[in-house]
Amino acid sequence: MTLDLPRPRGGWPPYVLAVVGTDVHRFDRLVDWLERWHAGRAAGVRLVLQYGHSRTPRLPEAAPFLGHEELQRAMAEATLVVSHGGPATITEARRNGHLPIVVPRDPGHDEHVDNHQQLFSRRLGAAGMVRLCESEAELVAALDEGTADPSRFVLAADPDRPDPRAEAVARVGRVIDDLVAARARQRVGGWRR
């Protein structure tokens, strides 16, 4: 599905891009939070949601997946970016000049296999590299703040010069992905450490 995404950053209404990633686990909790938030602001905020394997949202602009180029264009044009705790998505949002609003997946809600997104996102939140939101109230506060004053969620973007911290984040993400994959192979193989 292709969405009609052209809109310059900082235009009116504010344009929020929300990305749950491509993991096979559902992230209905974030979809629910975004729907409730948007319901009270439908006339004043444009929300585009990439919802992956989650339930189909009741939103006018939603797609299960976006192609890489489409996602890059959407991030470049968005006023705010909401992301799951995936290292690659966070890195791309930062590279496009956004301080991403991050809601990590929670294995306690069957949203992922383990808590690596929570640990990773908390570390980035403590370093000021993301705006961490682990509750609906935190997400609503961040979205309201960002739509009222988008400049609070803008980073200096230079697509030709990667942010060294973002590259470090991507490296950590690859290590985490490798560890999770190794753990999954151990479970399939029938042995545990």
Backbone as a ProteinNet text record, in pm:
[ID]
protein_1_A
[PRIMARY]
MTLDLPRPRGGWPPYVLAVVGTDVHRFDRLVDWLERWHAGRAAGVRLVLQYGHSRTPRLPEAAPFLGHEELQRAMAEATLVVSHGGPATITEARRNGHLPIVVPRDPGHDEHVDNHQQLFSRRLGAAGMVRLCESEAELVAALDEGTADPSRFVLAADPDRPDPRAEAVARVGRVIDDLVAARARQRVGGWRR
[TERTIARY]
85	0	89	60.3	135.5	49.2	106.3	35.3	76	-14.5	15.4	86.3	218.8	296.4	354	343.3	415	360.7	447.7	413.9	545.2	573.7	699.2	699.4	815.9	830.6	791.6	721.5	683.8	556.4	491.5	368	251.5	136.3	16.9	-80.4	-147.1	-134.4	-4.7	36.5	156.4	138.8	247	246.3	327.2	257.7	321.4	331.2	451.9	474.7	501.3	424.9	445	481	587.5	642.8	657.6	590.8	602.9	704.8	756.9	857.3	795.6	879.6	837.2	836	860.5	860.7	726.5	728.4	606.6	512.1	559.6	473.7	385.2	265.4	172.6	214	182.9	208	79.1	-29.4	-161.5	-168.2	-89.8	-90	-56	49.2	85.6	-20.8	-76	-182.7	-300.9	-340.1	-451.1	-421.3	-301.4	-263.3	-270.4	-218	-217.8	-359.3	-443.2	-582	-653.1	-637.2	-703	-650.9	-518.4	-460.6	-513.9	-512.4	-552.5	-701.6	-784.6	-929.1	-963.5	-887.2	-912.2	-846.1	-771.1	-695	-706.7	-804.1	-812.8	-806.7	-868.8	-868.2	-734.9	-656.7	-535.4	-405.7	-409.2	-286.1	-306.6	-209.6	-207.5	-122.5	-180.2	-109.2	-102.3	20.9	44.2	105.7	45.6	89.7	127.5	251.6	297.8	278.2	180.8	138.7	186.3	259.7	319.2	216.9	242.4	155.5	50.8	41.4	-59.3	-197.2	-300.8	-435.6	-446.1	-536.5	-555.7	-615.8	-548	-598	-718.2	-795.3	-907.4	-856.4	-771.3	-710.8	-715.6	-729	-739.2	-611.2	-494.8	-368.4	-286.4	-302.7	-230.6	-196.3	-78.6	-34.2	42	28.9	103.5	254.8	300.9	444.3	468.2	581.6	624.7	756.9	774.6	902.6	1009.6	1136	1246.2	1243.8	1229.8	1228.2	1108.6	994.6	873.6	890.1	950.1	973.6	1072.3	1178.1	1275.9	1211.7	1129	1060.9	964.8	893	798.3	871.3	986	1063.1	1116.8	1161.9	1217.4	1111.3	987.1	880.9	801.2	814	734.4	775.6	678.3	704.3	762.9	704	748.1	751.8	842.3	848.2	832	734.1	713.6	764.1	843.1	905.7	896.5	894.5	918.5	1065.7	1113.1	1250.7	1353	1326.5	1420.5	1537.2	1659.5	1777.5	1783	1745.2	1753.8	1655.2	1534	1433.8	1474.6	1524.8	1570.4	1684.9	1778.3	1891.6	1844.2	1751	1699.8	1627.1	1549.8	1478.3	1578.2	1681.1	1781.9	1857.1	1887.5	1959.8	1878.7	1745.3	1656.5	1624.8	1697.4	1683.7	1579.8	1534.4	1431.7	1489.5	1442.8	1458.3	1336.2	1353.9	1236.8	1169.1	1037.9	956.9	949	1005.3	1022.3	937.2	858.5	779.7	833.4	912.8	969.5	864.5	881.1	794.8	820.9	716.7	724.7	692.8	788.3	760.2	649.4	625.1	516.2	378.9	371.8	248	257.8	353.9	377.2	406.8	480.3	515.9	655.4	729.5	863.9	909	1022.4	1071.4	1142.4	1195.9	1266.6	1260.6	1332.2	1323.4	1434.9	1498.9	1610.9	1567.8	1447.1	1403.8	1387.7	1336.8	1322.1	1458.4	1551.6	1684.6	1755.6	1750.7	1815.6	1754.4	1622	1552.8	1576.2	1579.1	1605	1745.2	1839.5	1976.8	1983	1918.1	1915.9	1838.3	1731.1	1653.7	1736.1	1811.8	1897.5	2006.1	2049.1	2152.6	2093.6	1961	1897.9	1891.1	1909.6	1909.5	1771.3	1675.6	1536.6	1449.6	1322.2	1224.1	1152.9	1188	1135.4	995.4	903.6	765.8	726.9	711.8	674.4	531.1	457.6	316.4	238.7	109.1	24.7	31.5	34.1	41	169.5	281.3	408.3	402.8	341.4	330.7	242.6	129.3	38.3	109.2	180.9	253.2	357.3	433.4	536.7	474.1	366.8	301.2	240.1	176.2	118.3	227.9	337.8	450.9	510	528.2	589.2	502.8	371.6	285.6	269.7	281.8	274.8	404.4	518.3	649	742.2	728	809	959.5	1003.4	1147.4	1213.1	1135.6	1191.7	1229.5	1186.8	1213	1292.5	1366.9	1445.5	1594.3	1665.8	1811.3	1869.7	1993.9	2061.6	2078	2018.6	2024.6	2122.3	2203.6	2292.7	2293.9	2206.9	2196.1	2324.1	2416.9	2542.1	2650.1	2628.5	2726.5	2655.3	2669.4	2600.2	2643.3	2548.2	2573	2655.8	2775.4	2856.8	2785.5	2704.2	2629.7	2527.3	2463.2	2365	2431.8	2553.5	2625	2655.8	2690.2	2714.4	2586.2	2474.7	2344.9	2316.3	2343	2319.4	2406.9	2533.1	2622.1	2568.5	2525.2	2468.3	2344	2263.6	2143.4	2174.6	2279.4	2318.3	2366	2439.7	2485	2364.6	2268	2147.2	2072.2	2056.1	1987.5	2058.7	2192.4	2269.4	2249.1	2248.3	2228.6	2089.3	1988	1851.6	1839.9	1899.3	1894.8	1965.7	2079.6	2152.7	2068.9	2001.7	1916.4	1801.3	1743.3	1633.7	1681.8	1803.4	1858.9	1881.8	1924.1	1943.7	1812.1	1704.6	1573.2	1526.6	1546.7	1506.4	1588.3	1715.4	1803.1	1775.3	1691.5	1653.1	1745.9	1838.1	1926.2	1931.3	1960	1972.1	2096.1	2146.4	2262.6	2216.8
-118.1	0	123.6	216.2	340.7	452.9	532.5	646.2	773.7	868.8	999.9	1079.7	1091.1	1149.3	1287.3	1348.7	1475	1585.8	1641.9	1753.8	1803	1930.8	1979.6	1975.1	1950.3	1949	2084.9	2084.4	2208.5	2270.4	2201.5	2254.5	2238.3	2286.3	2271.3	2184.3	2090.6	2055.7	1981.3	1973.2	1894.7	1751.9	1694.7	1560.7	1468.8	1371.6	1274	1142.1	1089.7	957.6	861.8	753.6	651.7	519.6	455.9	335.6	226.5	112.4	2.2	-102.7	-89.4	-183.5	-302.8	-403.4	-520.2	-648.9	-641.4	-761.6	-833.4	-965	-1044	-1030.3	-979.1	-959.4	-836.6	-843.7	-730.8	-623.4	-499.2	-386.8	-305.2	-377.7	-317.1	-209.4	-223.5	-125.1	13.8	24.2	153	200.2	110.3	146.4	205.3	140.4	190.8	330.1	349.5	479.6	589.3	558.7	658.3	690.3	588.3	612.3	703.4	674.5	756.6	900	915	1049.4	1125.2	1059.9	1126	1159.1	1079.4	1102.6	1242.1	1292.5	1424.8	1536.4	1501.9	1602.4	1585	1510.7	1473.1	1593.5	1704.8	1821.1	1894.6	1873.6	1951.8	1878.3	1747.8	1670.1	1563.4	1552.5	1444.2	1332.1	1211.8	1096.1	988.3	947.5	835.6	725.2	606.5	495.1	375.1	329.8	202.2	102	10.5	-73.7	-218.6	-258.5	-391.7	-502.8	-593.4	-708.6	-682.5	-558.3	-521.5	-520.3	-503.2	-494.7	-371.9	-376	-263	-146.8	-31.4	82.1	150.1	217.6	299.2	441.9	455.1	583.8	601	723.5	743	713.8	726.5	703.4	600.1	475.5	366.6	261.5	202.4	96.2	-6	-134.4	-233	-214.4	-185.5	-168.7	-56.5	9.2	110.9	63.7	84.3	53.1	146.3	107.1	185.5	330.7	351.4	488.2	566.4	502.1	567.4	606.7	517.3	546.8	662.4	663.5	772.4	905.8	905.8	1029.1	1074.4	980.1	1013.1	1071.5	1013.4	1066	1205.3	1225.8	1356.2	1465.7	1431.2	1530.3	1543.6	1448.1	1448	1560.7	1606.9	1702.8	1629.5	1513	1429	1284.2	1205.8	1062.4	987.9	896.1	803.8	668.7	602.4	476.6	372.4	246.4	137.4	146.8	58	66.8	-0.2	-12	-76	15	-33.1	49.5	109.5	33.7	85.4	200.6	186.8	292.6	417.5	399.5	513.4	584.5	508.4	566.2	644.9	588.3	657.3	786.1	782.7	904	1013	976.5	1074.3	1126	1037.7	1078.5	1177.4	1168	1259.9	1384.2	1404.1	1526.8	1526.8	1408.7	1399.1	1348.4	1405.1	1341.9	1251.2	1121.1	1034	1015.6	1004.8	968.4	816.4	749.1	604	533.3	437.2	349.4	208.4	155.3	22.2	-87.5	-190.7	-308.4	-375.5	-433.2	-495.6	-643.9	-731.4	-874	-918.3	-841.7	-871.8	-861.8	-791.9	-779.9	-862.7	-955.5	-1039	-955.9	-843.8	-756	-785.5	-869.5	-906.8	-1030.6	-1087.3	-1209.2	-1182.8	-1062.1	-1028.4	-877.5	-830.5	-688.3	-602.1	-645.9	-567.6	-428.8	-413	-280.1	-186.6	-239.9	-158	-114.4	-207.4	-174.6	-74.5	-99	-12.4	128	135.9	264.7	343.1	273.9	343.1	402.9	330.2	382.6	506.9	501.8	618	733.6	702.8	806.9	877.6	800.9	858.5	946.6	913.5	991.9	1109.8	1124.6	1234.3	1213.7	1090.1	1062.3	1030.1	1001.7	978.7	1037.5	1055.1	1090	959.5	899.3	769.6	784.2	701.6	699.6	554.3	520.3	383.4	372.5	482.3	480.5	565.2	544.8	624.8	772.8	801.1	940.6	1007.8	935.6	992.6	1018.1	926.2	943.4	1063.7	1074.2	1187.2	1318.9	1323.9	1447	1482.8	1383.1	1409.5	1455.9	1390	1428.7	1567.4	1596.8	1730.8	1837.3	1808.1	1901.7	1921.3	1811.6	1818.2	1884.9	1866.1	1932.5	2080.8	2116.7	2257.6	2331	2262.1	2323.2	2220.2	2197	2094.8	2114.9	2238	2263.2	2186.5	2143.2	2067.5	1924.8	1882	1745.4	1743.5	1850.6	1862.1	1854.2	1774.6	1764.8	1820.7	1857.4	1899.1	1776.4	1780.7	1666	1693.6	1596.4	1602.2	1462.2	1434.3	1298.9	1246.7	1335.1	1290	1259.4	1301.6	1276.5	1210.4	1078.3	1008.5	1058.7	1062.7	1099.2	987	1015.9	909	836.3	908.1	839.9	745.9	787.3	702.2	576.2	591.4	473	378.3	433.5	349.8	278.2	349.1	289.6	175.3	196.9	92.2	-29.9	-5.9	-118.7	-196.6	-127	-193.5	-271.5	-210.8	-278.7	-408.4	-405.6	-528.1	-634.2	-593.4	-688.1	-748.8	-664.1	-713.8	-809.8	-773.1	-861.5	-995.8	-993.7	-1117.9	-1202.2	-1137.1	-1210.3	-1271.1	-1195.4	-1247.5	-1364.6	-1352.2	-1461.4	-1585.4	-1565.8	-1679.4	-1746.7	-1666.6	-1720.5	-1800.4	-1748.8	-1818.9	-1951.4	-1951.6	-2076.8	-2177.7	-2130.1	-2220	-2286.5	-2207.8	-2263.4	-2364.9	-2335.2	-2427.8	-2555.1	-2541.8	-2656.8	-2742.6	-2694.9	-2775.4	-2767.5	-2676.2	-2662.9	-2520.8	-2501.7	-2369.4	-2364.7	-2244.9	-2229.4	-2201.2
0	0	0	-85.2	-91.8	-37.4	49.9	107.9	36.9	31.1	-25.4	83.7	77	185	160.6	42.3	25.6	115.2	192.7	279.2	338.9	330	385.4	538.1	595.4	740.4	796.2	907.9	973.3	917.4	821.8	765.6	862.2	819.1	901.3	826.3	886	1026.8	1053.6	1182.2	1213.4	1162.2	1114.8	1055.7	1146.1	1207.1	1295.2	1220.1	1209.4	1151.4	1266.6	1273.8	1376.9	1308.7	1359	1296.9	1402.6	1381.6	1476.5	1431.5	1311	1262	1192.2	1168.2	1090.8	1171	1300.5	1384.6	1372.9	1381.1	1365.5	1484.7	1596.3	1713.1	1693.1	1744.5	1736.5	1836.5	1803.1	1893.3	1905	1937.6	1946.6	2055.1	2159.7	2268.4	2213.4	2131.8	2073.6	1975.4	1895.6	1802.4	1879.7	1989.5	2072.5	2126.4	2179.7	2236.2	2130.3	2011.3	1903.7	1856.5	1846.6	1806.4	1906.2	2035.1	2137.1	2134.1	2120.9	2114.7	1993.7	1878.8	1754.3	1752.8	1817.5	1818	1869.5	1965.2	2019.4	1940.8	1836.9	1762.9	1611.9	1565.7	1423.9	1330.3	1367.9	1279.6	1283.9	1389.1	1405.2	1382.7	1357.2	1341.6	1234.9	1146.5	1048.7	1107.5	1118.3	1172.2	1066.1	1031.5	941.2	1026.4	1021.1	1105.1	1020.6	1036.1	980.2	1093.4	1078.2	1190.3	1184.6	1083.2	1079.3	1092.7	1186.9	1208.7	1315.9	1361.2	1460.1	1395.4	1476.3	1420.9	1331.7	1235.3	1144.1	1222.4	1222.9	1300.1	1235.4	1319.4	1271.2	1250.8	1151.7	1118.5	967.3	919.2	775	697.9	760.1	689.3	765.1	724.9	789.9	685.7	700.5	610.7	693.2	660	736.8	723.5	601.5	580.1	479.3	492.6	397	338.1	209.4	147.7	201.8	184	240.8	191.8	62.1	9.5	60.5	66.5	116.7	263.5	342.1	483	499.1	418.7	425.8	391	288.1	248.8	358.8	416	522.9	642.9	679.7	793.5	763.9	640.9	605.4	611.1	583.6	576.7	705.8	797.3	920.3	1014.5	1091.3	1198.3	1318.1	1351.2	1463	1417.1	1477.8	1450.9	1582.4	1584.5	1695.9	1648.2	1731.3	1689.9	1800.2	1757.7	1851.5	1892.2	1976.6	2025	1936.6	1808.5	1715.8	1682.3	1699	1673.1	1533.1	1431.8	1295	1273.6	1323.5	1306.4	1382.8	1504.3	1583.7	1511.3	1459.2	1386.9	1265.8	1189.4	1070.3	1108.3	1215.3	1258	1296.2	1372.4	1412	1289.3	1198.3	1077.2	994.4	1005.7	935.6	1018.2	1127.9	1203.8	1313.5	1353.7	1457.4	1589.4	1699	1829.3	1839.3	1816.5	1808.5	1943.8	1938.5	2053.6	2048.3	2149.2	2142.9	2248.5	2199.5	2285.3	2261.9	2354.6	2332.8	2347.8	2269.4	2282.1	2416.6	2474.7	2607.4	2595.2	2629.3	2619.1	2715.5	2820.4	2913.3	2848.8	2734.8	2656.6	2528.3	2522.2	2403.6	2278.7	2297.4	2186.1	2131	2201	2155.3	2232.4	2192.4	2256.8	2388.8	2405.6	2528.5	2550.5	2651.6	2688.4	2629.8	2522.6	2469.8	2422.6	2368	2325.7	2446	2555.7	2676.2	2728.9	2740.5	2792.4	2702.1	2572.6	2474.8	2478.5	2476.3	2474.5	2603.2	2715.5	2842.3	2844.2	2790.8	2784.9	2696	2580.2	2490.8	2553.7	2623.3	2690.3	2796	2873.3	2977.5	2916.3	2793.6	2724.8	2647.4	2649.6	2576.9	2426.7	2380.9	2236.9	2182.5	2271.3	2234.1	2344.9	2314.5	2417.5	2450.4	2561.9	2602.1	2660.7	2613.5	2663.4	2690.2	2816.5	2850.8	2901.7	2896.2	2934.5	2835.7	2833.6	2745.8	2783.9	2913.2	2958.5	2911.1	2915.7	2867.2	2716.7	2642.3	2497.6	2464.6	2529.2	2505.3	2535.9	2648	2685	2579.2	2531.1	2430.2	2298.6	2255.8	2130.6	2140.8	2252.4	2270.1	2271.6	2340.4	2344.6	2205.5	2133.5	2001	1896.6	1904.3	1806.9	1840	1968.3	2007.4	1974.2	1990.7	1965.2	1902.1	1770.6	1703.1	1716.8	1740.4	1748.8	1863.8	1960.9	2074.1	2035	1915.9	1871.3	1741	1715.2	1592.5	1626.2	1548.1	1557.6	1428.9	1432.5	1310.1	1221.9	1104.3	1013.2	900.6	870.5	755.8	696.9	598.8	546.3	483.5	447.5	388.1	491.3	616.5	721.6	838.7	852.9	959.8	1098	1188.5	1327.1	1391.4	1446.3	1503.7	1617.3	1695.3	1801.6	1741.4	1631.1	1565.3	1510.6	1457.5	1409.4	1524.7	1639.2	1757.5	1798.7	1792.5	1823.6	1727.1	1599.3	1499.9	1527.2	1565.1	1597.4	1716.3	1819.6	1936.8	1895.9	1809.1	1761.4	1690.1	1606.7	1536.5	1635.1	1738.3	1840.3	1912.1	1947.6	2014.9	1924.5	1797.5	1703.6	1693	1687	1680.5	1806.1	1922.2	2047.9	2055.3	2013	2013.8	1917.6	1799.3	1701.8	1756.1	1822.3	1879.8	1987.6	2069.2	2174.8	2114.7	2006.2	1939.6	1881.8	1824.6	1771	1882.3	1999.8	2113.5	2152.7	2154.4	2191.7	2088.8	1960.3	1855	1862.1	1894.1	1905.5	2025.7	2117.7	2232.4	2351.3	2352.8	2467.8	2514.8	2640.4	2700.6	2786.2	2804.7	2892.9	3032.4
[MASK]
+++++++++++++++++++++++++++++++++++++++++++++++++++++++++++++++++++++++++++++++++++++++++++++++++++++++++++++++++++++++++++++++++++++++++++++++++++++++++++++++++++++++++++++++++++++++++++++++++

